[in-house]
């Protein structure tokens, strides 16, 4: 059972420079909320309440000012500094004392998911006790992603940014791992670009026949918001959905209230914390 989650919100954010020269990428706005709200909401929707956020140097206080220890959202948030980006699997090495003997989910801090069917898929994966589980989404440009080739309902091959077409199933930025992930991450060596590669980690599980997958269907949306065009597109999508449907995507308090992790008194305190803004007005309605 997965009870813990890590959000990797470190990195240098060079793809969004100069915006990220003064502030962490995950604190930039995606329409009316900081980007970090979106991956955090996914873990909360998956019923993960114990969360570690890995951030780059000098940014911890900014995250604490925004999210605190998570109490206002009915969760527990801890922080860890990543001095230099050394690849996604480093999250498990840095988070060893947080993970302990538990299974863990890894969520990339610049990934966006939306779709009613996703909650059930994520909750289902919480019970995945052994091995690793990834989520695949068909994309138009697989050469920009880590890609999985499927054969006989099994992942046959994983290639990072393939130069030749092997599949259009991109591996999205949400992963579920058993406790062996810490041990396996420590065995990895840096690639030519000087980082530990998530594909190498997944290939260890594949070799041991402990790698499974779940398709994200056509009714769901996934995007990497790491580039300015992607972030702009996601912002426009969120604005459109919220305006048309009258709901808010990634409203942390609404998720927590629905799950009975917080009460209306806590929401009232949060309204005072945010001040006079549209987000507060929405909280008043719920």
C-alpha positions in Angstrom: 0.0 0.0 0.0 1.4 3.4 -1.0 1.0 5.9 1.8 3.8 8.3 1.0 4.5 10.6 -1.9 7.4 12.7 -3.1 7.0 15.8 -5.3 10.2 16.6 -7.2 10.2 20.4 -7.4 14.0 21.0 -7.6 16.0 21.5 -10.8 17.3 24.7 -12.3 14.2 25.5 -14.4 16.4 26.6 -17.4 13.6 25.9 -19.9 11.6 28.7 -18.2 14.5 31.2 -17.8 14.6 34.1 -17.1 11.3 33.6 -15.1 13.0 31.0 -12.9 16.1 33.2 -12.1 14.3 34.6 -9.1 11.7 32.0 -8.1 11.2 28.2 -8.3 9.3 27.0 -11.3 6.7 25.3 -9.2 5.8 28.7 -7.6 5.0 30.3 -10.9 1.3 30.8 -11.7 -0.8 28.4 -13.8 -3.8 30.5 -14.3 -5.0 31.4 -10.7 -2.8 29.0 -8.6 0.9 28.2 -8.2 2.0 25.3 -10.3 2.8 23.2 -7.1 -1.0 23.1 -6.3 -1.6 20.8 -9.3 0.8 17.9 -8.5 0.0 18.2 -4.8 -3.7 17.9 -5.6 -3.0 14.7 -7.5 -1.4 13.0 -4.5 -4.2 14.2 -2.3 -6.8 12.8 -4.7 -4.9 9.5 -4.6 -5.4 9.6 -0.7 -1.7 10.2 -0.1 -1.3 12.4 3.0 2.3 12.1 3.9 4.3 14.1 1.4 7.9 15.2 0.9 8.7 18.1 -1.4 12.2 18.3 -2.8 13.2 21.8 -3.7 16.3 23.7 -4.9 18.5 25.7 -2.6 17.2 29.0 -1.3 13.5 28.2 -2.0 12.4 26.2 1.1 11.1 29.3 2.9 9.1 30.3 -0.1 7.4 26.9 -0.2 6.8 27.0 3.6 5.3 30.4 3.3 2.8 29.0 0.8 2.1 25.5 2.0 3.5 25.4 5.6 3.5 21.9 7.0 0.4 20.9 5.2 -1.9 21.1 8.2 -4.2 23.6 6.5 -4.9 21.0 3.8 -5.2 18.1 6.2 -1.8 16.6 5.1 1.7 16.4 6.4 4.4 18.1 4.3 8.1 17.9 4.8 10.9 19.5 2.7 14.3 18.4 1.4 16.9 20.4 -0.5 18.4 19.1 -3.7 21.6 21.1 -4.1 22.1 20.2 -7.7 19.8 18.4 -10.2 21.2 14.9 -10.6 18.2 13.1 -12.1 14.8 11.9 -11.0 16.0 8.8 -9.2 17.9 11.0 -6.8 14.6 11.8 -5.2 14.6 8.3 -3.6 18.2 8.7 -2.3 17.4 12.1 -0.8 14.1 10.8 0.5 15.5 7.6 2.1 14.8 8.7 5.7 11.3 9.9 4.6 10.4 6.6 2.8 11.8 4.3 5.4 10.2 0.9 4.8 7.2 2.1 2.9 6.2 2.1 -0.7 6.2 5.5 -2.4 4.8 7.5 -5.2 6.9 10.0 -7.2 5.2 13.0 -8.8 7.1 15.5 -11.0 6.4 19.0 -9.8 5.8 20.4 -13.3 3.3 17.8 -14.5 -0.4 18.5 -15.0 -3.2 15.8 -14.9 -6.9 16.3 -15.3 -9.8 13.9 -15.8 -12.5 12.4 -13.7 -11.4 8.8 -14.5 -7.9 9.5 -13.2 -8.8 9.4 -9.5 -9.9 5.8 -9.7 -6.8 4.8 -11.6 -4.5 6.5 -9.1 -6.4 5.0 -6.1 -6.2 1.6 -7.7 -2.4 1.9 -8.0 -2.1 2.6 -4.2 -2.7 -1.1 -3.6 0.1 -2.1 -5.9 2.4 -3.7 -3.3 5.2 -5.1 -5.4 7.2 -3.6 -8.3 6.8 -0.3 -10.1 3.8 1.1 -12.0 3.8 3.8 -14.6 1.0 5.8 -16.4 1.1 6.0 -20.2 -0.4 8.6 -22.5 -0.5 8.7 -26.3 1.3 11.8 -27.6 1.9 13.4 -31.0 5.7 13.9 -30.5 7.1 10.8 -28.7 10.6 11.9 -29.5 10.3 14.5 -26.7 9.5 11.9 -24.0 10.5 8.7 -22.4 8.5 6.2 -24.4 7.3 2.6 -23.7 6.8 0.0 -26.3 4.0 -2.4 -25.5 3.9 -6.0 -26.7 1.4 -8.6 -25.4 0.2 -6.3 -22.7 3.7 -6.0 -21.3 6.3 -3.2 -21.5 8.9 -4.6 -23.9 11.2 -1.6 -24.2 11.7 1.8 -22.7 13.7 4.5 -24.5 14.3 8.1 -23.5 13.5 10.5 -26.3 13.8 8.0 -29.2 15.3 9.2 -32.5 13.4 6.5 -34.4 9.7 5.8 -33.8 9.0 2.8 -31.5 5.8 3.9 -29.9 3.7 6.9 -29.1 3.1 6.0 -25.5 4.8 8.5 -23.3 5.6 7.7 -19.7 4.0 10.5 -17.7 5.4 12.1 -14.5 3.6 10.0 -11.9 5.2 6.7 -10.7 4.4 4.2 -8.0 7.3 2.1 -6.5 7.7 -0.5 -3.9 10.4 -0.1 -1.2 13.1 -1.6 -3.3 13.3 1.7 -5.2 15.8 3.1 -2.7 18.1 0.2 -3.1 17.9 0.2 -6.9 18.4 4.0 -7.1 21.7 3.7 -5.3 23.0 1.2 -7.9 22.5 3.6 -10.8 25.4 5.4 -12.5 25.0 8.8 -14.3 24.3 8.8 -18.0 26.2 10.8 -20.6 24.4 14.0 -19.5 25.6 13.5 -15.9 22.3 12.5 -14.4 20.6 9.4 -13.0 17.9 8.3 -15.4 14.4 7.2 -14.5 14.4 4.9 -17.6 17.4 3.1 -16.1 15.5 2.6 -12.8 12.4 1.4 -14.6 14.5 -1.0 -16.7 15.7 -2.7 -13.5 12.0 -3.4 -12.6 11.3 -4.5 -16.1 14.3 -6.9 -16.0 12.9 -8.3 -12.8 9.4 -8.6 -14.4 8.0 -6.2 -11.8 7.0 -3.3 -14.1 3.3 -2.7 -14.9 1.4 0.2 -16.5 -1.9 1.9 -16.8 -3.2 3.8 -19.8 -4.5 7.3 -19.3 -7.4 7.4 -21.7 -8.6 9.9 -24.2 -10.9 11.6 -21.7 -8.0 12.6 -19.5 -5.4 15.4 -20.0 -1.7 15.2 -19.2 1.0 17.8 -19.9 4.5 18.6 -18.9 4.4 22.3 -18.0 8.2 22.7 -18.0 8.3 25.0 -21.1 6.7 28.4 -21.4 4.4 27.3 -24.3 3.2 24.2 -22.3 2.6 26.3 -19.2 0.7 28.9 -21.2 -1.4 26.1 -22.8 -2.2 24.5 -19.4 -3.1 27.9 -17.9 -5.5 28.5 -20.8 -7.0 25.0 -20.3 -7.5 25.5 -16.6 -9.1 28.9 -17.2 -11.5 27.5 -19.8 -12.6 24.6 -17.6 -13.1 26.8 -14.6 -15.0 29.5 -16.4 -17.3 27.0 -18.3 -18.0 24.6 -15.4 -17.8 26.9 -12.5 -15.4 24.7 -10.6 -11.7 25.1 -9.6 -9.1 22.6 -10.6 -6.6 21.7 -7.9 -8.5 23.5 -5.1 -6.7 21.8 -2.2 -9.2 22.8 0.4 -12.1 21.4 -1.6 -10.3 18.0 -1.9 -9.5 18.0 1.8 -13.0 18.9 2.8 -14.5 16.2 0.6 -12.2 13.6 2.1 -13.0 15.0 5.6 -9.4 15.8 6.3 -10.3 19.4 7.3 -13.5 21.2 8.4 -15.1 24.5 7.5 -13.3 26.2 10.4 -10.0 25.4 8.7 -11.3 26.7 5.4 -12.3 30.0 7.1 -8.7 30.3 8.4 -7.4 29.7 4.9 -9.6 32.4 3.5 -8.0 34.9 5.9 -4.6 33.5 4.9 -5.2 34.1 1.2 -6.9 37.4 1.6 -9.4 39.1 -0.7 -9.0 37.1 -4.0 -11.0 35.0 -6.4 -9.7 31.8 -4.8 -11.0 32.9 -1.4 -14.4 33.7 -3.0 -14.5 30.2 -4.3 -13.7 28.8 -0.8 -16.5 30.8 0.6 -19.0 29.0 -1.7 -17.9 25.5 -0.7 
